[in-house]
C-alpha cells in the first residue's frame, strides 16, 4: 500500500471516528469495547481498496454496526453471570474530546436511557439507535443491516414501544436537576432523612453496580424510606474523608465521589416533577478506571454541604 493511500484511509477514518464511537458506546456501554470496535473497523478499512467504496460514512457505519451487534450478542451472554445489576460505564465530560466527539455524545447517552436499551436484542438496539438517535432513514438502515425497509420500520416501531414508552414524559432541565442534586447531597451528609423523603418519589429505585468487586447491593433497592435510610447511614459513615463533586456525567448533572482520595462511585439520577425517581450508581472499579480527572478542578465541590 502506498503511503499516500494509507494517509487517505487514516483521514477518512478520523473524519467519522466520533460517529463510530457514538454508535459503539451506545451499543455496548463501555469505552474499551467501543474502542475495540473502532480498531476492528479501521483494520477492515485498512484491508479494503478505497476506490471500491462509494460512500465512506455508510461503509464505516455498516462495519461498526455489524461488529457491535456481534460483540453485544457475546456480551449479553457474559452478563448473565455478572454479579449484581449491570450498568454502563459512565462518561465524564473530557476536555480532550474534539468538538465533533462532544456533539456525538451530547444527547441520548444518559445511564437511564442506556439501561432501557438493555431490553432490546442486539439487532433491535442497532436499528433503534440508528433511527432514533442518529437520524438515519429507514432505507439507509435497511442497507446497513441487510433487512427490508418494511422489516426495519416494524423493528423501529416495536423498539420505540419498548423503550420510549417507559421514558419520562417530563424531563427536568439542567438547572432544576442541579438544584435537586445539591439538596440531596446536603440532606444525606446531614443525616436528614425527612428532607430526603421530601425529594424522593415513593416508587424510587436504586441500582448499584459493584460487579462483585466492592460492597454494593446485588439487587435493585426499592422504596423512598428504605433508600433514604440507606444513604443517610452510608454517607454518615464516609463523612470526613468523603469528597463529593458535581459534574456532567453522560450528558447530565451527576455526582463523582472519592474516599481517601480514591474514586469510589459515579451516580446519575432520573428526576420527574421535582423528585428523584431513580439512582444509577456505578461502583465497579473497572468501570471507573477510564474516567478522566483532567478537569476535576472545574467540578463543583459539594463536600462542605451540610
C-alpha positions in Angstrom: 0.0 0.0 0.0 1.3 3.4 -1.0 1.9 5.9 1.9 -0.5 8.3 0.3 -3.3 5.7 0.3 -2.5 4.9 3.9 -2.8 8.5 4.9 -6.0 8.9 3.0 -7.5 5.9 4.9 -6.5 7.5 8.2 -8.0 10.8 7.2 -11.3 9.1 6.2 -11.5 7.1 9.4 -10.6 10.1 11.6 -13.4 12.1 9.9 -16.1 9.6 11.0 -14.5 8.4 14.3 -16.8 10.4 16.6 -19.9 8.9 14.9 -18.5 5.4 15.1 -17.6 5.8 18.8 -21.1 7.2 19.5 -22.7 4.2 17.9 -20.4 1.6 19.5 -20.6 3.1 23.0 -24.4 3.3 22.9 -24.5 -0.3 21.7 -22.0 -1.8 24.2 -21.9 0.6 27.2 -18.2 0.6 27.8 -15.4 2.7 26.5 -13.0 -0.2 26.0 -15.5 -2.2 24.0 -16.3 0.8 21.8 -12.6 1.4 21.2 -12.1 -2.2 20.2 -14.9 -1.8 17.7 -13.2 1.2 16.2 -9.9 -0.6 16.0 -11.6 -3.6 14.2 -13.4 -1.2 11.9 -10.2 0.5 10.9 -8.5 -2.8 10.3 -11.3 -3.7 7.9 -10.8 -0.3 6.2 -7.1 -0.8 6.0 -7.5 -4.1 4.1 -10.1 -2.6 1.6 -9.4 -0.7 -1.6 -10.7 2.8 -1.1 -11.6 3.1 -4.8 -14.3 0.4 -4.2 -16.1 2.4 -1.5 -18.7 4.9 -2.9 -19.8 6.2 0.5 -17.1 6.0 3.2 -19.5 7.0 6.0 -22.1 4.4 5.1 -19.3 1.8 4.7 -17.8 2.6 8.1 -21.1 2.8 9.9 -22.1 -0.6 8.4 -18.9 -2.2 9.5 -19.0 -0.8 13.0 -22.7 -1.6 13.4 -22.2 -5.3 12.5 -19.2 -5.6 14.7 -21.1 -4.0 17.6 -24.1 -6.4 17.1 -21.8 -9.4 17.2 -19.9 -8.1 20.2 -23.2 -7.3 22.1 -24.5 -10.9 21.5 -21.5 -12.2 23.3 -21.7 -9.5 26.0 -25.3 -10.4 26.8 -24.3 -14.0 27.4 -21.4 -12.9 29.7 -23.7 -10.5 31.6 -25.9 -13.5 32.7 -23.1 -14.3 35.1 -22.3 -10.7 36.1 -22.6 -10.2 39.9 -25.4 -7.9 40.7 -27.0 -5.3 38.3 -25.1 -4.3 35.2 -24.8 -0.6 34.4 -22.9 1.1 31.5 -19.5 2.6 32.1 -20.1 6.4 32.9 -18.6 9.0 30.7 -17.4 12.2 32.3 -17.0 15.4 30.2 -13.5 15.1 28.8 -11.7 18.3 27.6 -9.5 16.3 25.3 -12.5 15.2 23.2 -12.9 17.0 19.9 -16.0 19.2 19.3 -17.2 16.5 17.0 -16.9 13.8 19.7 -18.6 16.1 22.2 -21.5 16.6 19.8 -21.9 12.9 19.2 -22.2 12.3 23.0 -24.3 15.3 23.8 -27.7 13.6 23.9 -29.4 10.2 24.4 -26.5 8.8 26.3 -27.8 9.0 29.9 -27.4 5.9 32.0 -31.2 5.8 32.4 -31.6 5.6 28.6 -28.8 3.1 28.2 -30.4 0.8 30.8 -33.7 0.9 28.8 -31.7 -0.1 25.7 -30.8 -3.4 27.5 -34.4 -4.5 26.8 -33.7 -4.8 23.1 -31.9 -7.5 21.2 -28.6 -6.5 19.6 -30.2 -6.1 16.2 -33.2 -4.1 17.6 -30.8 -1.9 19.6 -28.7 -1.1 16.5 -31.8 -0.3 14.3 -33.4 1.8 17.0 -30.3 3.8 17.7 -29.5 4.4 14.0 -33.0 5.8 13.5 -33.9 7.5 16.8 -30.5 8.8 17.8 -28.5 9.2 14.6 -31.4 10.1 12.3 -30.7 7.6 9.6 -33.7 7.0 7.2 -35.4 3.6 7.2 -34.0 2.9 3.7 -30.4 3.7 4.9 -30.7 1.4 7.9 -32.1 -1.3 5.7 -28.9 -1.3 3.6 -26.7 -1.2 6.8 -28.3 -4.2 8.5 -29.3 -6.1 5.3 -33.0 -6.1 6.0 -36.0 -4.9 4.1 -37.2 -1.4 4.7 -40.6 -2.8 5.8 -38.8 -5.0 8.4 -36.8 -2.0 9.6 -39.9 0.1 10.1 -41.5 -2.7 12.1 -38.5 -3.1 14.3 -38.2 0.6 15.0 -41.9 0.7 15.9 -41.6 -2.2 18.3 -38.4 -1.0 19.9 -39.9 2.5 20.3 -42.8 1.0 22.2 -40.5 -1.0 24.5 -38.1 1.9 25.2 -39.8 5.3 24.6 -43.0 4.3 26.4 -41.1 3.9 29.6 -39.1 7.2 29.3 -40.3 10.0 31.5 -42.6 12.5 29.7 -41.3 15.5 31.5 -37.6 15.9 31.7 -36.1 18.3 34.3 -33.9 21.0 32.9 -30.2 21.1 33.9 -30.7 23.9 36.5 -33.5 22.1 38.2 -31.6 18.8 38.2 -28.5 20.5 39.7 -30.6 22.2 42.5 -32.2 18.9 43.5 -28.9 17.0 43.5 -27.4 19.7 45.7 -30.3 19.3 48.1 -29.9 15.6 48.1 -26.1 15.8 49.0 -26.8 18.3 51.7 -29.5 16.2 53.3 -27.6 12.9 53.0 -24.5 14.4 54.6 -26.6 15.9 57.4 -28.4 12.6 58.0 -31.6 14.4 57.3 -34.0 11.6 56.3 -37.0 13.9 56.4 -35.6 16.1 53.6 -34.5 13.1 51.7 -38.1 11.7 51.8 -39.4 15.0 50.6 -37.3 14.9 47.4 -37.7 11.1 46.7 -40.6 9.7 44.7 -42.5 6.9 46.6 -41.5 4.3 44.0 -37.8 5.3 44.0 -35.4 2.7 42.8 -31.6 2.4 43.4 -29.4 0.4 41.0 -25.9 -0.2 42.2 -23.2 -1.8 40.0 -20.3 -3.1 42.1 -19.6 -6.1 39.8 -18.9 -8.2 42.9 -15.7 -6.3 43.5 -16.9 -3.8 46.1 -19.7 -3.8 48.7 -22.8 -2.9 46.7 -26.4 -4.1 46.7 -26.7 -7.1 44.4 -30.3 -6.4 43.6 -32.3 -3.2 42.9 -33.4 -1.5 46.1 -36.9 0.0 46.1 -38.8 2.4 48.3 -38.1 6.0 49.3 -37.9 5.3 53.0 -35.5 2.4 52.7 -33.2 4.3 50.3 -33.3 7.5 52.4 -32.2 5.5 55.4 -29.5 3.7 53.4 -28.0 6.9 52.0 -28.1 8.7 55.4 -26.2 5.9 57.1 -23.7 5.3 54.3 -22.9 9.0 53.9 -22.5 9.4 57.7 -20.0 6.6 57.8 -18.0 8.1 54.9 -18.1 11.7 56.2 -14.7 13.2 56.8 -12.6 11.6 54.1 -15.6 11.7 51.7 -15.5 14.1 48.8 -18.5 14.7 46.5 -18.3 16.6 43.2 -21.0 17.8 40.9 -20.1 17.5 37.2 -21.6 16.3 33.9 -22.0 12.6 33.6 -23.3 11.1 30.4 -24.6 14.5 29.3 -26.4 15.2 32.6 -25.5 16.6 36.0 -24.3 13.8 38.3 -22.0 13.1 41.2 -18.4 11.8 41.4 -17.3 10.5 44.8 -13.9 10.0 46.4 -13.0 8.3 49.7 -9.4 8.9 51.0 -8.6 10.3 47.5 -9.8 7.2 45.7 -12.6 7.3 43.2 -15.4 5.1 44.6 -18.6 5.9 42.7 -20.3 7.8 40.0 -24.1 8.5 40.4 -26.7 9.8 38.0 -30.4 10.5 38.6 -33.7 10.2 37.0 -35.9 13.1 38.0 -39.6 13.8 37.4 -41.9 16.5 38.8 -39.2 17.8 41.2 -38.5 14.4 42.8 -35.8 11.7 42.3 -37.3 8.6 40.7 -34.2 6.6 40.2 -30.5 6.4 41.1 -27.9 4.7 38.9 -24.7 4.2 41.0 -21.6 2.8 39.3 -19.1 1.5 41.8 -17.3 -1.3 39.9 -13.7 0.0 39.9 -13.1 -1.5 36.4 -15.8 0.9 35.1 -14.3 3.9 36.9 -10.7 3.3 35.7 -11.1 5.2 32.4 -12.6 8.4 33.9 -10.7 11.5 33.1 -9.8 13.7 36.0 -8.3 16.4 33.8 -11.0 19.0 34.7 -11.5 18.0 38.3 -10.6 21.5 39.4 -13.6 22.7 37.5 -16.0 20.3 39.1 -18.2 21.8 41.9 -17.1 20.5 45.3 -20.2 19.7 47.4 -18.2 18.1 50.3 -18.8 21.0 52.6 -22.5 20.9 52.2 -24.3 20.0 55.4 
